[in-house]
Amino acid sequence: MPTFTLFALSLLTAPVATDREAAPVEISAPAESSESSTESSTESSQPTPRPQPAPANDPTQFWVAPPGTPAAAPVPAPVPPAPTPKRPDRPIRWRVDIMASLGTGVFRDPAWRAFDSNRSALQGGLTVRADSRLGTSRLFLGGGAMVRAFSAAKGTPYDLFDTTLRVREPLVFARLSAVTVEGVDVFFQAGGGVSIVDLTWQSAVSTSQRSIVGMADGLAGVALYLPKRWLARRGASRVTGGLELGAGYTWRSDVNVRPRVDTDPDPIPTDSASLGDLALRGFAWRLGVFVRFQ
């Protein structure tokens, strides 16, 4: 009995074991798990924030994509426009020129002074010509046609009568050109045709004469024109232009000056005497402006 009583007292005086074991376990632990589950459900119910670009006017701001955001696809670089195809440099195989020219002929025959006190006469002409390249060389061979005219000033030989002279000449020619550099040609041409010479004499009566004589012409010079590399379309250009300067010699047959007297009212025919020959030969030069199609 006393032993039982001592055991019972020891049990009553000993600290409660349940208090020592419950101390490390807090009651709030289940509440925390419930709160965390509530917070996770709340966060999952909220929409995922989308990335916002940094302000364009603030260079110090950098945007960082949140974790789990898929990487943006790379933006392809802009493709530059295709270059405009350049026209190929077309070789010159043929050329066609249209030229207007102005020059002077010098006549040494003293008989010329019966029509003009000046030994030279101003000449004007219009020329159409064409040539083509000889193989792959720098030479061009061709020809053309020309019409030119000149006249003498009014003459007064011995102050006895007045004279006039006018000449028109259609001619054809052959031409050889050499391209020294693009834009500079040296040339030689030779040709021939006819000279239509009209003479008039006026004193107490008026007399006139028309003579057709042969002529030959030789000329050499240089032609300056715009090369293709200076033009807008460059190698593919088909039109250019330039200047031509030439000098040479012109030969004409002698003109027998024998004016015909008009005697229509007079039934008796009248023959006029020959006044001599006129030689319209001499040196000549000319300056021309031409347009070239090539």
Residue frames relative to the residue before (quaternion, step in Angstrom):
aa qw qx qy qz dx dy dz
M 1.0000 0.0000 0.0000 0.0000 0.00 0.00 0.00
P 0.6671 0.4643 -0.3291 0.4807 3.57 0.79 -0.79
T 0.6276 0.5381 -0.3528 0.4383 3.62 0.95 -0.66
F 0.6434 0.5164 -0.3085 0.4735 3.55 0.97 -0.79
T 0.6495 0.5222 -0.3216 0.4494 3.50 1.06 -0.93
L 0.6505 0.5109 -0.3160 0.4647 3.64 0.98 -0.80
F 0.6479 0.5209 -0.3178 0.4559 3.63 0.96 -0.76
A 0.6456 0.5153 -0.3084 0.4717 3.53 1.12 -0.85
L 0.6554 0.5092 -0.3162 0.4595 3.60 1.01 -0.82
S 0.6432 0.5243 -0.3328 0.4480 3.58 1.03 -0.78
L 0.6406 0.5135 -0.3262 0.4686 3.52 1.05 -0.65
L 0.6792 0.4892 -0.3081 0.4521 3.58 0.95 -0.79
T 0.7177 0.4490 -0.2689 0.4593 3.57 0.98 -0.78
A 0.5757 0.5970 -0.3869 0.4031 3.72 1.15 -0.37
P 0.5334 -0.6303 0.4480 0.3428 3.64 -1.07 0.66
V 0.5729 -0.6105 0.4317 0.3357 3.48 -1.16 0.73
A 0.4127 -0.7389 0.4811 0.2289 3.56 -0.70 1.11
T 0.6117 0.5665 -0.3634 0.4158 3.51 1.07 -0.66
D 0.6124 0.5436 -0.3669 0.4414 3.60 1.09 -0.64
R 0.6710 0.4930 -0.3227 0.4502 3.64 0.97 -0.79
E 0.6865 0.4714 -0.3053 0.4618 3.57 0.96 -0.74
A 0.6863 0.4856 -0.3090 0.4446 3.70 0.94 -0.59
A 0.5088 0.6816 -0.4264 0.3078 3.53 1.18 -0.38
P 0.7308 0.4238 -0.2990 0.4437 3.70 0.72 -0.86
V 0.6766 0.4523 -0.3052 0.4944 3.58 1.18 -0.34
E 0.1962 -0.7906 0.5729 0.0905 3.51 -0.60 1.13
I 0.5326 -0.6409 0.4602 0.3062 3.49 -1.11 0.68
S 0.6160 0.5828 -0.3471 0.4006 3.53 1.15 -0.57
A 0.4755 0.6919 -0.4467 0.3091 3.62 1.19 -0.29
P 0.6741 0.4595 -0.3328 0.4731 3.63 0.76 -0.77
A 0.6185 0.5443 -0.3551 0.4418 3.60 1.03 -0.65
E 0.6413 0.5249 -0.3401 0.4445 3.61 1.00 -0.79
S 0.6537 0.5057 -0.3305 0.4557 3.61 0.91 -0.83
S 0.6499 0.5033 -0.3280 0.4657 3.55 1.02 -0.72
E 0.6460 0.5120 -0.3297 0.4602 3.56 1.05 -0.80
S 0.6578 0.5081 -0.3256 0.4507 3.58 0.97 -0.85
S 0.6417 0.5082 -0.3337 0.4675 3.58 1.02 -0.75
T 0.6286 0.5308 -0.3339 0.4602 3.58 1.09 -0.73
E 0.6622 0.5012 -0.3114 0.4619 3.54 0.98 -0.92
S 0.6609 0.5044 -0.3239 0.4515 3.62 0.95 -0.86
S 0.6474 0.5008 -0.3291 0.4709 3.58 1.01 -0.74
T 0.6361 0.5245 -0.3320 0.4584 3.57 1.10 -0.76
E 0.6678 0.4975 -0.3070 0.4608 3.55 0.99 -0.90
S 0.6622 0.5003 -0.3186 0.4579 3.60 1.01 -0.78
S 0.6497 0.5114 -0.3292 0.4560 3.58 1.12 -0.61
Q 0.6270 0.5212 -0.3531 0.4589 3.63 1.15 -0.47
P 0.5216 -0.6425 0.4539 0.3302 3.65 -1.03 0.72
T 0.5342 -0.6224 0.4704 0.3255 3.54 -1.14 0.69
P 0.4227 -0.7101 0.4835 0.2887 3.64 -0.66 0.95
R 0.3679 -0.7283 0.5437 0.1966 3.56 -1.03 0.90
P 0.5439 -0.6246 0.4358 0.3522 3.58 -1.05 0.67
Q 0.2225 -0.7674 0.5920 0.1055 3.51 -1.00 0.89
P 0.4571 -0.6872 0.4810 0.2959 3.61 -0.88 0.89
A 0.5410 -0.6097 0.4707 0.3377 3.53 -1.16 0.62
P 0.5916 -0.5674 0.4174 0.3922 3.59 -1.05 0.62
A 0.4988 -0.6853 0.4482 0.2840 3.55 -0.95 0.95
N 0.7169 0.4560 -0.2611 0.4582 3.55 1.09 -0.65
D 0.6661 0.4500 -0.3126 0.5061 3.64 1.23 0.11
P 0.2151 -0.8261 0.5047 0.1287 3.63 -0.10 1.22
T 0.6305 0.5576 -0.3467 0.4139 3.65 1.22 -0.31
Q 0.6139 0.5552 -0.3533 0.4359 3.60 1.20 -0.26
F 0.0652 -0.7778 0.6250 0.0147 3.56 -0.95 0.91
W 0.2992 -0.7585 0.5545 0.1666 3.52 -0.86 0.92
V 0.1037 -0.7796 0.6170 0.0288 3.55 -0.93 1.01
A 0.4041 -0.7210 0.5083 0.2418 3.54 -0.72 1.09
P 0.4851 -0.6577 0.4830 0.3142 3.62 -0.95 0.78
P 0.6351 -0.5336 0.3817 0.4078 3.59 -1.21 0.46
G 0.7739 0.3335 -0.2671 0.4675 3.51 -1.05 0.83
T 0.5343 0.6082 -0.4264 0.4034 3.61 1.25 -0.10
P 0.4371 -0.6980 0.4854 0.2936 3.64 -0.76 0.93
A 0.5239 -0.6401 0.4637 0.3174 3.58 -1.06 0.77
A 0.4825 -0.6675 0.4885 0.2880 3.56 -1.03 0.86
A 0.5317 -0.6275 0.4643 0.3286 3.55 -1.11 0.73
P 0.5138 -0.6526 0.4439 0.3364 3.64 -0.91 0.76
V 0.4145 -0.7008 0.5280 0.2413 3.57 -1.01 0.90
P 0.3977 -0.7258 0.4944 0.2657 3.64 -0.65 1.00
A 0.5224 -0.6318 0.4726 0.3235 3.56 -1.09 0.74
P 0.5372 -0.6298 0.4402 0.3478 3.63 -1.00 0.75
V 0.3979 -0.7145 0.5294 0.2253 3.52 -0.99 0.91
P 0.3994 -0.7184 0.5006 0.2714 3.65 -0.65 0.98
P 0.5666 -0.6014 0.4261 0.3683 3.60 -1.08 0.64
A 0.5599 -0.6097 0.4458 0.3408 3.53 -1.13 0.69
P 0.4861 -0.6725 0.4609 0.3147 3.63 -0.86 0.84
T 0.5436 -0.6130 0.4671 0.3324 3.52 -1.16 0.71
P 0.4508 -0.7014 0.4640 0.2991 3.61 -0.69 0.95
K 0.3832 -0.7312 0.5271 0.2016 3.54 -0.91 0.96
R 0.4873 -0.6623 0.4826 0.3017 3.52 -0.95 0.91
P 0.4720 -0.6819 0.4667 0.3073 3.58 -0.88 0.82
D 0.5303 -0.6154 0.4840 0.3253 3.52 -1.20 0.60
R 0.1858 -0.8177 0.5395 0.0763 3.55 -0.26 1.30
P 0.3911 -0.7251 0.5061 0.2554 3.62 -0.69 0.97
I 0.4467 -0.6781 0.5189 0.2673 3.55 -1.15 0.69
R 0.1090 -0.8106 0.5750 0.0207 3.56 -0.63 1.18
W 0.7995 0.0579 0.0024 0.5978 3.58 1.08 -0.69
R 0.1286 -0.7788 0.6108 0.0612 3.57 -1.28 0.42
V 0.0800 -0.7654 0.6374 0.0388 3.56 -1.11 0.76
D 0.1005 -0.8137 0.5726 0.0053 3.58 -0.75 1.11
I 0.1050 -0.7185 0.6821 0.0865 3.51 -1.28 0.65
M 0.0191 0.8404 -0.5344 0.0885 3.57 -0.53 1.19
A 0.1775 -0.7223 0.6588 0.1133 3.51 -1.22 0.74
S 0.0550 -0.8330 0.5500 -0.0240 3.59 -0.75 1.01
L 0.1194 -0.7513 0.6460 0.0629 3.48 -1.37 0.47
G 0.1337 0.8082 -0.5590 0.1281 3.57 -0.83 0.96
T 0.3947 -0.6925 0.5580 0.2308 3.49 -1.38 -0.22
G 0.1616 -0.7518 0.6309 0.1031 3.54 -1.13 0.78
V 0.2252 -0.7722 0.5849 0.1047 3.55 -0.99 0.88
F 0.1194 -0.8060 0.5795 0.0160 3.60 -0.75 1.12
R 0.2509 -0.8023 0.5317 0.1029 3.57 -0.76 1.12
D 0.4987 0.6612 -0.4366 0.3514 3.61 1.19 -0.21
P 0.4577 -0.6959 0.4715 0.2896 3.64 -0.73 0.94
A 0.5836 0.5909 -0.3851 0.4025 3.62 1.12 -0.51
W 0.5316 0.6304 -0.4071 0.3928 3.58 1.21 -0.38
R 0.6135 0.5823 -0.3465 0.4056 3.59 1.09 -0.66
A 0.5560 0.5870 -0.4060 0.4260 3.60 1.20 -0.22
F 0.7466 0.3608 -0.2049 0.5201 3.58 1.24 -0.38
D 0.7961 0.0120 0.0094 0.6050 3.58 1.17 -0.48
S 0.4140 -0.7167 0.5036 0.2477 3.55 -0.90 0.92
N 0.6495 0.4766 -0.3074 0.5064 3.60 1.25 -0.37
R 0.4551 -0.7197 0.4559 0.2590 3.59 -0.88 0.88
S 0.7173 0.4067 -0.2452 0.5098 3.62 1.16 -0.30
A 0.1563 -0.7641 0.6204 0.0827 3.51 -1.30 0.51
L 0.4412 -0.6920 0.5127 0.2521 3.54 -1.02 0.86
Q 0.1135 -0.8054 0.5815 0.0158 3.58 -0.85 1.05
G 0.0820 -0.7830 0.6155 0.0357 3.54 -1.05 0.83
G 0.0217 0.8300 -0.5553 0.0464 3.58 -1.03 0.70
L 0.2468 -0.7234 0.6254 0.1572 3.51 -1.40 0.29
T 0.0803 -0.8241 0.5599 -0.0287 3.59 -0.74 1.12
V 0.0605 -0.7371 0.6715 0.0451 3.53 -1.20 0.76
R 0.1016 0.8074 -0.5685 0.1208 3.59 -0.70 1.06
A 0.0875 -0.7726 0.6271 0.0473 3.53 -1.32 0.40
D 0.0236 0.7848 -0.6193 0.0070 3.55 -1.20 0.57
S 0.2146 -0.7627 0.5973 0.1241 3.56 -1.29 0.28
R 0.5825 -0.6091 0.4251 0.3300 3.53 -1.22 0.61
L 0.3638 -0.7047 0.5689 0.2177 3.53 -1.09 0.79
G 0.8207 -0.1500 0.0557 0.5484 3.56 -0.19 1.32
T 0.7178 -0.3704 0.3187 0.4960 3.55 -0.82 -1.08
S 0.4389 0.7108 -0.4503 0.3151 3.59 1.25 0.29
R 0.5914 -0.5602 0.4475 0.3692 3.53 -1.36 -0.13
L 0.5602 0.6213 -0.3740 0.4004 3.60 1.27 0.07
F 0.1165 -0.7554 0.6423 0.0572 3.53 -1.17 0.80
L 0.0995 -0.7909 0.6035 0.0200 3.56 -0.89 0.99
G 0.2418 0.7679 -0.5613 0.1919 3.55 -0.91 0.94
G 0.2593 -0.7497 0.5828 0.1762 3.52 -1.21 -0.53
G 0.0832 -0.8027 0.5889 0.0439 3.52 -1.29 -0.13
A 0.3901 -0.6794 0.5702 0.2471 3.50 -1.40 -0.21
M 0.0876 -0.7993 0.5946 0.0003 3.53 -1.13 0.71
V 0.1092 -0.7400 0.6584 0.0839 3.53 -1.25 0.61
R 0.0765 0.7962 -0.5953 0.0766 3.56 -0.78 1.01
A 0.1192 -0.7860 0.6054 0.0395 3.54 -1.27 0.42
F 0.0585 0.7607 -0.6464 0.0069 3.51 -1.28 0.48
S 0.1373 -0.7820 0.6047 0.0629 3.53 -1.26 0.37
A 0.4243 -0.6751 0.5418 0.2658 3.52 -1.29 0.42
A 0.5359 -0.5895 0.4843 0.3616 3.52 -1.22 0.49
K 0.6590 -0.5190 0.3628 0.4058 3.54 -1.22 0.35
G 0.1727 -0.8040 0.5641 0.0736 3.55 -0.75 1.10
T 0.1291 -0.7680 0.6233 0.0704 3.55 -1.26 0.55
P 0.0857 -0.8297 0.5493 0.0510 3.63 0.34 1.15
Y 0.8550 -0.0213 -0.0583 0.5149 3.54 -0.83 1.17
D 0.4821 -0.6904 0.4065 0.3546 3.57 1.29 0.36
L 0.4586 0.6900 -0.4380 0.3490 3.57 1.17 0.62
F 0.7930 -0.0552 0.0581 0.6039 3.62 1.03 -0.70
D 0.4502 -0.6699 0.5313 0.2574 3.52 -1.35 0.29
T 0.1170 -0.7962 0.5923 0.0389 3.55 -1.05 0.81
T 0.0749 -0.7558 0.6478 0.0592 3.53 -1.29 0.54
L 0.0742 -0.7779 0.6235 0.0239 3.55 -1.24 0.61
R 0.0377 0.7790 -0.6240 0.0494 3.54 -0.99 0.91
V 0.1064 -0.7998 0.5908 0.0066 3.58 -0.91 1.01
R 0.0420 -0.7610 0.6472 0.0134 3.54 -1.07 0.90
E 0.0651 -0.8313 0.5509 -0.0350 3.55 -0.86 1.01
P 0.0870 -0.7383 0.6659 0.0619 3.59 -0.73 1.07
L 0.0840 0.8067 -0.5781 0.0888 3.59 -0.87 0.91
V 0.2474 -0.7200 0.6269 0.1655 3.52 -1.35 0.42
F 0.0678 -0.8099 0.5826 -0.0015 3.57 -1.16 0.59
A 0.3274 -0.6748 0.6192 0.2325 3.51 -1.41 0.29
R 0.1225 -0.8160 0.5649 0.0055 3.57 -1.03 0.80
L 0.0934 -0.7614 0.6407 0.0321 3.54 -1.09 0.88
S 0.0472 -0.8033 0.5931 -0.0269 3.56 -0.76 1.14
A 0.1463 -0.7603 0.6278 0.0805 3.53 -1.20 0.68
V 0.3088 -0.7465 0.5650 0.1679 3.57 -0.80 1.07
T 0.2438 -0.7792 0.5611 0.1364 3.59 -0.35 1.20
V 0.7209 -0.1266 0.0881 0.6757 3.55 1.01 -0.97
E 0.6304 -0.5313 0.3799 0.4194 3.56 -1.18 0.41
G 0.7479 0.3199 -0.2777 0.5110 3.55 -0.59 1.23
V 0.7541 0.2599 -0.1675 0.5795 3.62 1.25 -0.20
D 0.0020 -0.7829 0.6206 -0.0431 3.57 -0.72 1.16
V 0.1664 -0.7079 0.6682 0.1572 3.52 -1.23 0.57
F 0.0670 -0.8303 0.5526 -0.0286 3.58 -0.94 0.85
F 0.0945 -0.7301 0.6692 0.1010 3.47 -1.44 0.28
Q 0.0266 0.7970 -0.6022 0.0381 3.54 -0.95 0.89
A 0.0571 -0.7752 0.6291 0.0052 3.52 -1.19 0.68
G 0.1430 0.7939 -0.5767 0.1288 3.55 -1.02 0.81
G 0.1890 -0.7783 0.5877 0.1146 3.48 -1.32 -0.15
G 0.0342 0.7834 -0.6194 0.0385 3.51 -1.34 0.21
V 0.5612 -0.5605 0.4653 0.3929 3.52 -1.10 -0.78
S 0.2662 -0.7199 0.6177 0.1713 3.51 -1.31 0.53
I 0.1792 -0.7607 0.6189 0.0790 3.54 -0.80 1.09
V 0.0652 -0.8307 0.5518 -0.0353 3.55 -0.27 1.34
D 0.0872 -0.7800 0.6194 0.0164 3.58 -0.78 1.11
L 0.0562 -0.7926 0.6068 -0.0188 3.56 -0.79 1.14
T 0.0361 -0.7713 0.6344 0.0371 3.56 -1.18 0.63
W 0.1121 -0.7537 0.6456 0.0509 3.50 -1.24 0.76
Q 0.0327 -0.8024 0.5958 -0.0066 3.55 -0.91 0.92
S 0.1570 0.7300 -0.6536 0.1237 3.51 -0.90 1.07
A 0.7948 -0.0557 0.0756 0.5995 3.58 -0.51 -1.12
V 0.7650 0.1379 -0.0866 0.6232 3.57 1.15 -0.66
S 0.4163 -0.6935 0.5306 0.2533 3.55 -1.26 0.43
T 0.0507 -0.7866 0.6154 0.0030 3.55 -0.91 0.95
S 0.0792 -0.7919 0.6048 0.0287 3.57 -1.17 0.55
Q 0.0736 -0.7828 0.6177 0.0179 3.52 -1.27 0.41
R 0.0746 -0.7594 0.6439 0.0558 3.53 -1.16 0.76
S 0.0191 -0.7923 0.6090 -0.0323 3.54 -0.80 1.08
I 0.1656 -0.7556 0.6267 0.0940 3.55 -1.14 0.75
V 0.0189 0.8080 -0.5830 0.0832 3.53 -0.54 1.23
G 0.5412 -0.6213 0.4593 0.3319 3.55 -1.25 0.38
M 0.0764 -0.7861 0.6124 0.0348 3.54 -1.22 0.50
A 0.1114 -0.7557 0.6420 0.0663 3.54 -1.31 0.52
D 0.1202 -0.8131 0.5695 -0.0063 3.53 -1.01 0.85
G 0.0162 -0.7764 0.6300 -0.0008 3.55 -1.04 0.87
L 0.0160 0.8139 -0.5745 0.0848 3.56 -0.87 0.98
A 0.0184 -0.7689 0.6391 0.0046 3.55 -1.14 0.73
G 0.2074 0.7922 -0.5526 0.1552 3.55 -1.09 0.63
V 0.4821 -0.6328 0.5272 0.2987 3.52 -1.31 -0.47
A 0.1810 -0.7596 0.6177 0.0934 3.54 -1.14 0.77
L 0.1276 -0.7761 0.6166 0.0348 3.56 -0.89 1.03
Y 0.0963 0.7976 -0.5847 0.1131 3.58 -0.75 1.05
L 0.6090 -0.5638 0.4150 0.3729 3.57 -1.29 0.35
P 0.3562 -0.7300 0.5347 0.2330 3.63 -0.72 0.98
K 0.6703 -0.5344 0.3422 0.3847 3.55 -1.22 0.49
R 0.6518 0.5397 -0.3361 0.4134 3.61 0.98 -0.74
W 0.6542 0.4952 -0.3219 0.4725 3.62 1.23 -0.26
L 0.6219 0.5683 -0.3384 0.4192 3.59 1.21 -0.28
A 0.6907 -0.5060 0.3235 0.4028 3.56 -1.27 0.41
R 0.7698 0.3306 -0.1840 0.5141 3.61 0.87 -0.92
R 0.3549 -0.7892 0.4469 0.2269 3.56 1.32 0.12
G 0.8774 0.0473 -0.0324 0.4763 3.54 -0.75 -1.08
A 0.7279 0.4218 -0.2469 0.4809 3.59 1.09 -0.61
S 0.4189 0.7245 -0.4676 0.2846 3.60 1.21 0.05
R 0.2245 -0.7997 0.5497 0.0884 3.55 -0.99 0.91
V 0.7404 0.3335 -0.2052 0.5463 3.62 1.21 -0.14
T 0.1053 0.7578 -0.6395 0.0758 3.54 -1.04 0.85
G 0.1652 -0.7843 0.5891 0.1025 3.58 -1.25 -0.10
G 0.0690 0.8143 -0.5734 0.0581 3.53 -1.25 0.27
L 0.5323 -0.5974 0.5049 0.3240 3.50 -1.39 -0.36
E 0.1225 -0.7743 0.6166 0.0725 3.52 -1.23 0.58
L 0.0669 -0.7787 0.6238 0.0075 3.55 -0.97 0.94
G 0.0938 0.8076 -0.5718 0.1095 3.54 -0.73 1.08
A 0.0949 -0.7682 0.6310 0.0520 3.52 -1.30 0.45
G 0.1546 0.7944 -0.5728 0.1302 3.57 -1.09 0.66
Y 0.5036 -0.6221 0.5118 0.3123 3.50 -1.30 -0.50
T 0.1515 -0.7771 0.6073 0.0664 3.55 -1.08 0.84
W 0.1319 -0.7863 0.6022 0.0424 3.51 -0.85 1.07
R 0.0185 -0.7808 0.6243 -0.0177 3.56 -1.05 0.90
S 0.5380 -0.6036 0.4758 0.3462 3.53 -1.14 0.59
D 0.5984 -0.5700 0.4221 0.3727 3.55 -1.20 0.50
V 0.2917 -0.7252 0.6009 0.1671 3.53 -1.15 0.75
N 0.2817 -0.7480 0.5792 0.1603 3.57 -0.70 1.10
V 0.2379 -0.7924 0.5495 0.1167 3.55 -0.37 1.28
R 0.2275 0.7427 -0.5862 0.2303 3.56 -0.37 1.31
P 0.1566 -0.8326 0.5234 0.0905 3.59 0.29 1.21
R 0.3465 -0.7209 0.5661 0.1996 3.51 -1.11 0.80
V 0.3023 -0.7564 0.5589 0.1551 3.55 -0.81 1.13
D 0.3703 -0.7247 0.5400 0.2148 3.54 -0.90 0.97
T 0.0559 0.8096 -0.5760 0.0981 3.59 -0.47 1.24
D 0.1265 0.8359 -0.5250 0.0978 3.59 0.95 0.78
P 0.7005 0.4429 -0.3210 0.4584 3.66 0.77 -0.77
D 0.6737 0.4883 -0.2939 0.4704 3.58 1.14 -0.59
P 0.3735 -0.7494 0.4966 0.2288 3.62 -0.66 1.01
I 0.6347 0.5087 -0.3396 0.4723 3.58 1.19 -0.36
P 0.3746 -0.7347 0.5101 0.2444 3.64 -0.62 1.04
T 0.1780 -0.7769 0.5998 0.0701 3.51 -1.11 0.82
D 0.1831 -0.7658 0.6094 0.0934 3.53 -0.96 0.95
S 0.3072 -0.7459 0.5627 0.1805 3.55 -1.01 0.85
A 0.4809 -0.6648 0.4962 0.2840 3.53 -1.18 0.60
S 0.5333 -0.6077 0.4813 0.3385 3.55 -1.23 0.49
L 0.2792 -0.7748 0.5511 0.1342 3.53 -0.95 0.95
G 0.7065 -0.4312 0.2670 0.4935 3.59 1.22 0.14
D 0.5413 -0.6119 0.4754 0.3265 3.53 -1.34 -0.09
L 0.2109 -0.7438 0.6241 0.1137 3.49 -1.22 0.67
A 0.1436 -0.7923 0.5911 0.0473 3.58 -0.73 1.11
L 0.1225 -0.8003 0.5863 0.0259 3.55 -0.48 1.25
R 0.3531 0.7200 -0.5053 0.3186 3.54 0.64 1.19
G 0.3584 0.7383 -0.5282 0.2179 3.54 -1.16 0.58
F 0.6616 -0.4905 0.3922 0.4098 3.50 -1.37 -0.01
A 0.0586 -0.7900 0.6102 0.0114 3.54 -1.19 0.63
W 0.0758 -0.7567 0.6458 0.0679 3.51 -1.27 0.46
R 0.0473 -0.8036 0.5929 0.0210 3.56 -1.18 0.43
L 0.2013 -0.7319 0.6401 0.1185 3.52 -1.33 0.53
G 0.0364 -0.8281 0.5589 -0.0249 3.55 -0.74 1.07
V 0.2407 -0.7147 0.6398 0.1483 3.50 -1.36 0.50
F 0.0039 -0.8370 0.5450 -0.0492 3.57 -0.65 1.08
V 0.2748 -0.6875 0.6469 0.1826 3.50 -1.42 0.44
R 0.1483 -0.8183 0.5543 0.0328 3.56 -0.81 1.05
F 0.1578 -0.7427 0.6461 0.0780 3.54 -1.05 0.94
Q 0.0350 0.8368 -0.5379 0.0958 3.58 -0.68 1.11
